[in-house]
Structure formats: structure tokens, C-alpha cells
Amino acid sequence: MHQVQRNILQKRPILVLLLLAVFSVTVAFESVEAGQSRGENFITGSSLSHFNGVGHIDSMEGNQLVINDCSKELSSGVKYYKPGPIKIPATAFSVGSRVGYVEDRNGRIKSLWLLPSKSKGK
């Protein structure tokens, strides 16, 4: 009986460590959002390669945007940024704004970034 209890007690720390490892990996995969851990997926908005898409807002109505003639839906928890990352209000965006966006798994925009206009020389 004592041997069985000892085996269970010896296995519990391993189980706890295993659960912590799984939790850590899960959290790491979700760290694609601005302001989170500065791992390889940390978004600053300074590189266009961070975004699922880049373009100009053609129209805005409710949770629907048209960006470069492509209709996009905003997620219910959409966050708004400018490069840095710096949080900004949704009112900072208007028709004609140059934006980058990151989509969730369902193709809805989960973060919308106000980008500087391209200069005519580029």
C-alpha cells in the first residue's frame, strides 16, 4: 500500500509539469496579437509581412469594411492600432485610410492597423 502511494506521489510532479508545458505551448501559439510577449509572432506594425492584408479602406459600414474592393468583416473583439504598437480608437479610421489587418481563424479582422500613407516617391 505504501509503495502504491509513493508511486502516485512521485508521478504527480511529472503530471503537473506536463500540464504546465502544454499550457505554455498553447499560450505561445496565441501570442500573435500586439502587446503580447515579444516572441517571433509579436506584431509591431513596422513590417507589411506581419499582416494578412494591406490596402485602403473603400467603405465602412457597421462591422463591414471594404478594403481594396474586398469585403471584410470585423470580429467582435477587434483591436485598433498604429505601428508601435499603439492602441488607437476606431474613429481614427476613415474611407481612404491605408491599413493593414490580421485575421482570426474565421477570416474576420481581429486587429486593424492605421498605416502611414505611401509617399509618391515609393
JOMOUR-V455608 format. One record per helix or strand. SS is the DSSP state (alpha for helix, beta for strand). FROM is the first residue (numbers start at 1). LEN is the number of residues. Records with the same first field share a line. If there is no record, write none. Layout:
SS: FROM-LEN / FROM-LEN
//
This chain:
alpha: 2-28 / 48-3 / 90-3
beta: 53-9 / 64-4 / 70-13 / 86-2 / 98-6 / 109-6
//
